[in-house]
Amino acid sequence: MSEDTYTPPSVWKWESESGGKFANINRPVSGATSEVELPVGKHPLQLYSLATPNGVKVTVMLEELLALGHSGAEYDAYLIKIQDGDQFGSDFVKINPNSKIPALMDHSTDTPTRVFESGAILMYLAEKFGVFLPIEPSARAECLSWLFWQMGSAPYLGGGFGHFYTYAPVKIEYAINRFTMETKRQLDVLDKQLANNKYICGDDYTIADIAIWPWYGQVVLNTVYGAAEFLSAHEYKHLNRWANEIQDRPAVVRGRMVNRSFGEPEEQLHERHDASDFDTKTQDKIGS
């Protein structure tokens, strides 16, 4: 039925798949669909994820912590194949009842600590290791404001623009126009913020940068959605400057690889258990 003639029913019922790339995993109920035990590696931090923008936030954060010498940030990362429904396995649902990646278990605490939602994981790790989150109240408030800006804004970019432009089974003009307008507004917000700041919150690299780059940085760099030209991303010169600088950080190069199961084979590291898991070619590329 076309968008021009569709009339919503008085009561919506789930009677068929909606179509599109992720139709087989979309459903209107929560909870586990199978009994699946998750592996547990040798490190206190256990990550279960996929290298989507939300997953990349956490692996970049962990690699940045390790680059600073925080050995307590060593971690095991296991691949969660969301298109296969791994996020609905019983053990995963125990960590994240919302069945979304990433999900983290910290076994260094007296009682193992579960953390879900990427922004919560970034904040948890920043407070645990005392870096990438300012202590001074005003600077801290600024950083957290941008962190929560990203958490609130990205659904319009990913579930809105990204879905209707890239993944939807049919192209709906109204939906694409609506979410393109909002995405470009958000890009403009960031571009203006970065016109007078090296990083999102000023001179210091923080969890705000780590949260925002996998979404908006990768959009303007054309590594997600393939929509940079459509969005005229080159117009946002300050955002592009920042995106390229973040992209070149060695920890970001490594973090983007972890739990990646798509793209070029040399850019994929399905599981990560030790720094040596990054092959020689990649080590040469990132210079560490």
C-alpha positions in Angstrom: 0.0 0.0 0.0 1.5 3.4 -0.9 2.2 6.1 1.6 -0.6 8.2 -0.1 -3.4 5.7 0.6 -2.3 4.1 3.9 -4.5 4.7 6.9 -3.3 3.4 10.2 -5.6 0.9 11.9 -7.3 1.8 15.1 -5.1 -0.9 16.9 -1.8 -1.9 15.4 -1.0 -5.6 15.2 2.2 -7.3 14.3 1.1 -9.5 11.4 4.1 -9.6 9.1 7.7 -8.5 8.8 8.2 -4.9 7.8 10.8 -5.7 5.2 14.3 -4.3 4.8 17.7 -5.4 5.9 16.9 -6.0 9.6 13.3 -7.3 9.2 14.2 -10.7 10.5 15.3 -9.4 13.9 12.7 -6.7 14.5 9.8 -7.6 16.8 7.5 -5.8 19.2 8.5 -7.8 22.3 11.6 -8.2 24.4 13.4 -11.0 26.1 15.5 -14.0 25.2 14.5 -16.3 22.3 17.2 -19.0 23.0 19.5 -20.3 25.7 23.0 -19.2 24.7 26.0 -19.1 27.0 28.4 -16.3 26.3 32.2 -16.9 26.4 34.3 -15.3 29.1 37.9 -14.5 28.4 40.9 -13.8 30.7 40.5 -10.1 31.3 38.2 -8.4 33.8 36.5 -6.4 31.1 34.3 -8.5 28.7 32.7 -6.8 25.8 30.0 -8.3 23.6 29.5 -6.1 20.5 29.6 -5.4 16.8 31.4 -2.5 15.0 28.4 -0.4 14.4 28.8 3.2 15.4 27.6 2.5 18.9 30.0 -0.5 19.2 32.9 1.5 17.9 32.5 4.1 20.7 33.4 1.5 23.3 36.3 -0.2 21.5 37.8 3.2 20.7 37.5 4.1 24.4 39.1 0.9 25.5 42.0 1.3 23.0 42.5 4.9 24.1 42.7 3.8 27.7 45.3 1.2 26.8 47.2 3.7 24.8 47.5 5.9 28.0 48.9 2.9 29.9 45.8 1.8 31.8 46.5 -1.9 31.9 43.2 -2.4 33.8 41.4 -1.6 30.6 42.6 -4.8 28.9 39.6 -6.6 27.5 38.2 -9.5 25.6 35.8 -8.5 22.8 33.4 -11.1 21.3 31.4 -10.6 18.1 27.6 -10.3 18.4 26.0 -10.9 15.0 22.9 -8.9 15.3 21.5 -10.0 11.9 21.7 -13.6 13.2 19.8 -12.6 16.4 22.8 -13.2 18.8 21.5 -10.3 21.0 18.5 -12.3 21.9 20.5 -15.1 23.5 19.8 -15.7 27.2 23.2 -14.6 28.5 23.3 -11.5 26.4 19.8 -10.5 27.6 21.0 -10.9 31.2 23.6 -8.2 30.5 21.3 -6.0 28.4 17.6 -6.6 28.7 17.1 -4.2 25.8 19.0 -6.6 23.5 21.2 -4.0 21.9 25.0 -3.9 21.4 27.3 -3.0 23.0 27.2 -4.8 26.4 30.0 -4.8 28.9 30.7 -6.9 32.0 33.3 -5.8 34.5 34.5 -8.7 36.6 37.0 -6.6 38.6 34.3 -5.4 41.0 33.3 -7.4 44.1 30.1 -8.3 42.3 30.4 -8.4 38.5 29.0 -5.1 37.1 26.9 -5.1 33.9 26.8 -1.9 31.9 24.7 -1.4 28.8 24.0 1.6 26.5 27.1 3.0 24.8 26.9 6.4 26.5 26.7 4.7 30.0 29.7 2.5 29.2 31.8 5.5 28.1 30.9 7.3 31.3 31.5 4.2 33.5 35.0 3.7 32.0 35.9 7.4 32.1 35.0 7.5 35.9 36.7 4.1 36.5 40.0 5.2 35.0 39.8 8.9 35.7 40.3 10.2 32.1 38.4 11.7 29.2 35.8 13.2 31.5 36.6 16.6 33.1 36.5 16.9 36.9 35.8 20.7 37.1 32.0 21.1 37.3 31.5 23.4 34.4 33.7 21.5 32.0 32.2 18.2 33.2 28.7 19.6 32.5 29.7 20.7 29.0 31.2 17.2 28.3 28.1 15.4 29.6 25.8 17.8 27.7 27.5 16.8 24.4 27.5 13.1 25.3 23.8 13.2 25.9 23.3 15.3 22.8 24.8 12.5 20.8 22.7 9.9 22.5 19.5 11.8 21.9 20.4 13.0 18.4 21.8 9.9 16.8 18.5 8.0 16.5 17.4 10.6 14.0 20.7 10.0 12.0 20.8 6.2 12.3 17.2 5.0 12.7 15.9 8.0 10.8 18.1 9.1 7.9 20.3 6.0 7.7 17.3 3.7 7.7 15.2 5.4 5.2 18.0 6.4 2.9 20.0 3.2 3.0 18.1 0.2 4.4 14.3 0.7 3.9 12.8 -1.6 1.3 11.1 1.3 -0.4 12.3 4.9 -0.7 9.8 7.3 0.9 10.3 10.9 -0.2 8.7 12.4 2.9 10.7 10.3 5.3 14.0 10.9 3.5 13.4 14.6 3.3 12.3 14.9 6.9 15.4 13.1 8.3 17.8 14.6 5.8 16.7 18.0 7.0 17.3 17.0 10.7 20.7 15.3 9.9 22.0 18.4 8.1 20.8 20.6 11.0 22.8 18.4 13.4 25.9 18.5 11.2 25.6 22.3 11.2 25.4 22.3 15.0 28.6 20.3 15.2 30.3 22.4 12.5 29.6 25.6 14.4 30.8 24.1 17.7 34.1 23.0 16.1 34.7 26.3 14.4 36.1 27.6 17.7 37.2 24.4 19.3 39.8 21.8 18.6 37.6 19.1 20.0 33.9 19.0 20.8 34.4 20.5 24.3 37.4 22.6 23.8 41.1 21.8 23.8 40.8 18.4 25.4 39.8 15.1 23.8 36.9 13.6 25.8 34.2 11.0 25.8 32.1 13.5 23.8 34.5 13.1 20.9 34.6 9.4 21.3 30.8 9.2 21.3 30.1 11.6 18.4 32.9 10.6 15.9 31.6 7.1 15.1 28.3 8.6 14.0 28.8 12.0 12.6 32.5 11.8 11.8 32.0 8.7 9.8 29.0 10.2 8.0 31.1 13.1 6.7 34.0 10.8 5.9 31.5 8.6 3.9 32.3 5.4 5.8 28.7 4.9 6.9 25.6 5.1 4.7 27.5 6.3 1.6 25.7 9.6 1.8 28.4 12.2 2.1 27.7 13.6 -1.4 23.9 13.5 -0.9 24.3 15.5 2.4 26.9 17.9 0.8 29.1 16.9 3.7 32.1 18.8 2.3 30.3 22.0 3.3 31.0 21.4 7.0 34.7 22.2 6.9 35.3 22.4 10.7 33.5 19.1 11.2 35.6 17.5 8.4 38.8 18.8 10.0 37.9 17.3 13.3 36.7 14.0 11.7 39.9 13.5 9.8 42.0 14.2 12.9 40.1 11.7 15.0 40.2 9.1 12.3 44.1 9.2 12.3 44.4 8.5 16.0 46.1 5.0 16.4 43.5 4.0 19.1 40.7 4.9 16.7 42.2 2.8 13.9 42.4 -0.2 16.2 39.0 0.5 17.8 37.2 0.5 14.4 38.6 -2.9 13.6 37.4 -4.7 16.7 34.2 -6.8 16.3 34.1 -5.7 12.6 32.6 -8.4 10.3 32.1 -6.3 7.2 34.3 -4.2 4.8 37.8 -5.1 3.7 39.2 -8.2 5.4 42.3 -6.4 6.6 40.1 -4.0 8.5 38.3 -6.7 10.4 39.1 -8.2 13.8 36.2 -10.4 14.8 37.5 -11.0 18.3 40.0 -9.1 20.4 41.8 -10.6 23.3 45.3 -9.0 23.3 47.1 -6.2 21.5 49.0 -8.8 19.5 45.7 -9.7 17.8 46.2 -6.7 15.6 48.3 -8.0 12.7 51.7 -6.6 11.6 50.3 -4.7 8.6 47.9 -2.8 10.8 50.6 -2.1 13.4 52.7 -0.6 10.7 49.7 1.5 9.5 49.0 3.0 12.9 52.6 3.3 14.0 52.4 1.4 17.3 
